[in-house]
Amino acid sequence: MADNKVELTRFGVSFPGALIDQFDRYIEEQGYTNRSEAIRDMARKAMLEPTRMNPEALVAGTIVMVYDHHVSELPLVLTELQHQHHHAIISTMHVHLNHAQCLEVIVVRGKLAGLRELLQQIQVLKGVTYAELSVTYADEHGQAHGHEHTHESAHGHDHTHEQ
């Protein structure tokens, strides 16, 4: 049986009393059994921040946005923008939050630089109140699987993507 243990390095961390009390409540609420597990997960998450990653890295993730669909032409502009980036968009989900606001989740895959560009184009639009990109590394071998697929989009027409 192979030994799969990872060598751990110990180090000390100093926290102000009030912060460690808050942190201990947080890790208990999250279900961690100790501080080390929580800190390791926080470090992993920090390393996946899009600003820390190589712009050429192949990633998969989501763009989450909230926008006011009453802002003139915004829904049409967002749809056109998504068509321009169809090669990177796997799926979208659209939710009506209230009479004016919509939440949209766009599942994306591609080079980080291209996904950042899409995010920037979305977040500067008048009426978009929130837009965030969240990513993780993607398996390069899974990207090109050499077939087409068709699906019906939320706005009522079919899309064909060559992959």
C-alpha positions in Angstrom: 0.0 0.0 0.0 1.4 3.4 -1.1 2.0 6.0 1.6 -0.1 9.0 0.4 0.6 11.3 3.4 1.7 14.8 2.5 4.5 16.3 4.6 3.1 19.1 6.7 5.0 22.2 7.8 4.2 23.7 11.2 4.3 27.5 11.7 2.9 29.9 14.3 0.3 32.5 13.7 -0.6 35.3 16.0 -4.2 36.6 16.2 -5.7 39.4 18.4 -8.0 37.8 20.9 -11.2 39.2 19.4 -10.3 37.9 15.9 -9.4 34.4 17.1 -12.7 34.3 19.0 -14.5 35.2 15.7 -12.4 32.8 13.8 -13.2 29.9 16.2 -16.9 30.6 15.9 -16.6 30.7 12.1 -14.7 27.3 11.9 -17.3 25.7 14.3 -20.2 27.0 12.1 -18.4 25.7 9.0 -17.9 22.3 10.5 -14.1 22.3 10.8 -12.6 20.2 13.5 -9.5 22.4 13.9 -8.0 25.7 12.9 -5.4 24.1 10.6 -8.0 22.6 8.3 -9.8 26.0 8.1 -6.6 27.9 7.4 -5.5 25.3 4.7 -8.9 25.8 2.9 -8.6 29.6 3.2 -5.1 29.4 1.7 -6.3 27.2 -1.2 -9.1 29.6 -1.9 -6.7 32.5 -1.9 -4.5 30.8 -4.4 -7.4 30.5 -6.8 -8.1 34.2 -6.8 -8.2 35.1 -10.4 -5.7 38.0 -9.9 -3.1 35.5 -8.7 -3.4 33.0 -11.6 -1.6 32.9 -14.9 -3.8 34.8 -17.5 -3.1 31.9 -19.9 -4.3 29.2 -17.5 -7.2 27.1 -18.6 -9.9 27.6 -16.0 -13.6 26.8 -15.4 -15.9 28.7 -13.2 -18.8 31.2 -13.0 -19.6 34.8 -13.7 -22.4 35.9 -11.3 -24.1 39.2 -12.0 -27.1 41.2 -10.8 -28.6 43.8 -13.0 -31.6 46.0 -13.5 -33.5 44.7 -16.5 -35.4 48.0 -16.9 -32.2 49.8 -17.9 -32.6 50.6 -21.5 -31.3 47.9 -23.8 -29.3 46.2 -21.1 -30.8 42.7 -21.5 -30.1 42.9 -25.3 -26.6 44.1 -24.7 -25.9 41.3 -22.3 -27.3 38.7 -24.7 -25.2 40.1 -27.5 -22.1 40.1 -25.3 -22.7 36.4 -24.4 -23.1 35.6 -28.1 -19.7 37.2 -28.8 -18.2 34.9 -26.1 -20.2 31.8 -26.9 -17.0 29.7 -27.2 -16.4 30.3 -23.5 -19.9 29.9 -22.2 -21.1 26.5 -21.2 -24.5 27.4 -19.7 -26.5 30.2 -18.1 -29.1 30.5 -15.5 -31.4 33.5 -15.2 -33.4 34.3 -12.0 -35.8 37.1 -11.4 -35.0 38.5 -8.0 -37.8 41.1 -7.9 -39.7 43.4 -10.3 -36.5 45.1 -11.5 -33.5 42.9 -10.6 -32.2 39.8 -12.3 -29.5 37.5 -11.2 -27.6 35.6 -13.9 -25.0 32.8 -13.4 -22.9 32.1 -16.5 -20.8 28.9 -16.4 -17.6 29.5 -18.3 -14.5 27.7 -19.4 -11.4 29.0 -21.2 -8.3 31.0 -20.8 -8.4 33.2 -17.7 -7.5 36.3 -19.7 -10.5 35.9 -22.0 -12.9 35.3 -19.0 -11.5 38.4 -17.3 -12.2 40.4 -20.4 -15.8 39.1 -20.5 -16.2 40.0 -16.8 -14.9 43.5 -17.4 -17.2 44.1 -20.3 -20.2 43.1 -18.2 -19.3 45.0 -15.0 -18.9 48.4 -16.7 -22.4 48.3 -18.2 -24.9 50.8 -16.8 -27.4 48.8 -14.7 -25.1 46.0 -13.7 -24.9 46.3 -9.9 -22.7 43.3 -9.2 -20.4 41.1 -11.3 -17.9 38.6 -10.1 -15.7 35.9 -11.6 -14.9 32.8 -9.6 -12.6 30.1 -11.2 -10.7 26.9 -10.6 -8.2 25.2 -12.8 -9.6 23.1 -15.6 -8.3 19.9 -17.1 -6.7 20.8 -20.4 -7.3 17.3 -21.8 -11.1 17.7 -21.3 -11.4 20.9 -23.2 -11.3 19.6 -26.8 -13.5 16.6 -27.2 -14.1 17.0 -30.9 -17.9 17.0 -31.2 -20.7 19.5 -31.6 -23.7 19.9 -29.3 -26.8 21.9 -29.5 -28.9 23.3 -26.6 -31.8 25.7 -26.3 -30.9 28.8 -24.5 -33.0 30.8 -21.9 -33.8 33.3 -24.6 -35.6 30.8 -26.8 -33.3 29.8 -29.7 -30.8 27.1 -30.3 -27.0 27.4 -30.1 -24.5 25.1 -31.7 -21.0 25.0 -30.2 -18.1 23.3 -31.8 -15.7 22.1 -29.2 
